[in-house]
Amino acid sequence: MKKNELTEEEINKLEIDILLFAIYRISGYDFRQYARSSVKRRIMHRMRLESLPSISALTEKVIHEPDFLEVVLNDLSINVTEMFRDPSFFLAFREKVVPHLKTYPEIRIWHAGCSSGEEAYSMAILLEEEGLYNRTRIYATDMNARVLRQAEAGAFSLNKMQTYTKNYFQAGGKREFSQYYTTDSVNAYFHPSLTENMVFAQHNLVTDSSFNEFHVIICRNVMIYFNHDLQKKVFHLFDESLSSRGFLGLGHKETLRTMDTEGKYILFSREEKIYQKKG
Ligand SMILES: C[S@@+](CC[C@H](N)C(=O)[O-])C[C@H]1O[C@@H](n2cnc3c(N)ncnc32)[C@H](O)[C@@H]1O
């Protein structure tokens, strides 16, 4: 028999391929085109926590234990978020995009990969202050049902409110931030009026298709986890879903550069990665 000539790195890659294929076959969640460096970091972290000797051992547990599969799925969907995250983005949105939106009779906004909803609540507050929320519908989607339930509840940990208040003012907030929520000893509960024009739904950018036409699509800090081919595919999905002259907001580390849809957009705000689709 021929000697196994795979290097340790190649074995590692093969084991991750098999794990991601197993996850896809069992759950339908497809992480095969996610950036490998971050997937590998998450898997190694879970292996250490569970004292598992190899990726193959982790795969076996994923296949046989549904609860463990859930744990790994949550590991792979990184949910870190904040209200008015990167305040300068929201300030630019308020100062540069809102004047355009004021000319629209109705506004549809898609927050793709909204996590536990902080981004969508921030947008609702901003639009309320600009007099636009009553003619806006916000579609807040994520592939992860657990974080969507948190988003719907609109309850965020009280100990984060100091940071969120600071972000709110840096983002051009015009009122007392505390007027938007009530508190108990654990959480801040955002006012239900903020969710009146919000729809939360499960949507997977890898496997689901376009479901509406939007004037604004915000997808921040999601595509950094995708490889180049997957980014290309998702930009096509956004292009299909964005109206002519619509706005696309990305995270600071994300770009349309080198994507085949790039030529259809102008860089509306270079610093904040806000693009506008050409007419
Ligand atoms: C780091 S959070 C970013 C949240 C928010 N957009 C922000 O910038 O604060 C990334 C979110 O993208 C979601 N996500 C990852 N892959 C996705 C996919 N294929 N389809 C939809 N959502 C996805 C994750 O579940 C997670 O909630």
The ligand as an SDF file (V2000), in Angstrom:
LIG
                    3D

 27 29  0  0  0  0  0  0  0  0999 V2000
  -20.7100   39.8420   12.9480 C   0  0  0  0  0  0  0  0  0  0  0  0
  -22.4610   39.7820   12.7520 S   0  0  0  0  0  0  0  0  0  0  0  0
  -22.7640   41.3770   12.0620 C   0  0  0  0  0  0  0  0  0  0  0  0
  -24.0520   41.9690   12.5690 C   0  0  0  0  0  0  0  0  0  0  0  0
  -24.3550   43.3900   12.0800 C   0  0  0  0  0  0  0  0  0  0  0  0
  -24.5830   43.4250   10.6540 N   0  0  0  0  0  0  0  0  0  0  0  0
  -23.2610   44.3430   12.4730 C   0  0  0  0  0  0  0  0  0  0  0  0
  -22.5100   44.8080   11.6080 O   0  0  0  0  0  0  0  0  0  0  0  0
  -23.1120   44.6110   13.6710 O   0  0  0  0  0  0  0  0  0  0  0  0
  -22.6250   38.6890   11.3600 C   0  0  0  0  0  0  0  0  0  0  0  0
  -24.0270   38.1290   11.1960 C   0  0  0  0  0  0  0  0  0  0  0  0
  -24.1280   37.5560    9.8980 O   0  0  0  0  0  0  0  0  0  0  0  0
  -24.9190   36.3950    9.9900 C   0  0  0  0  0  0  0  0  0  0  0  0
  -24.6160   35.5430    8.8450 N   0  0  0  0  0  0  0  0  0  0  0  0
  -23.5000   34.8300    8.5910 C   0  0  0  0  0  0  0  0  0  0  0  0
  -23.6360   34.1160    7.4700 N   0  0  0  0  0  0  0  0  0  0  0  0
  -24.8770   34.4000    6.9870 C   0  0  0  0  0  0  0  0  0  0  0  0
  -25.6170   33.9530    5.8710 C   0  0  0  0  0  0  0  0  0  0  0  0
  -25.1160   33.0700    5.0270 N   0  0  0  0  0  0  0  0  0  0  0  0
  -26.8710   34.4270    5.6890 N   0  0  0  0  0  0  0  0  0  0  0  0
  -27.4160   35.3190    6.5700 C   0  0  0  0  0  0  0  0  0  0  0  0
  -26.7760   35.7540    7.6580 N   0  0  0  0  0  0  0  0  0  0  0  0
  -25.5170   35.2990    7.8690 C   0  0  0  0  0  0  0  0  0  0  0  0
  -24.5190   35.7730   11.3100 C   0  0  0  0  0  0  0  0  0  0  0  0
  -25.5050   34.8760   11.7910 O   0  0  0  0  0  0  0  0  0  0  0  0
  -24.3440   37.0110   12.1870 C   0  0  0  0  0  0  0  0  0  0  0  0
  -25.5090   37.2970   12.8970 O   0  0  0  0  0  0  0  0  0  0  0  0
  1  2  1  0
  2  3  1  0
  2 10  1  0
  3  4  1  0
  4  5  1  0
  5  6  1  0
  5  7  1  0
  7  8  2  0
  7  9  1  0
 10 11  1  0
 11 12  1  0
 11 26  1  0
 12 13  1  0
 13 14  1  0
 13 24  1  0
 14 15  1  0
 14 23  1  0
 15 16  2  0
 16 17  1  0
 17 18  1  0
 17 23  2  0
 18 19  1  0
 18 20  2  0
 20 21  1  0
 21 22  2  0
 22 23  1  0
 24 25  1  0
 24 26  1  0
 26 27  1  0
M  CHG  2   2   1   9  -1
M  END
$$$$
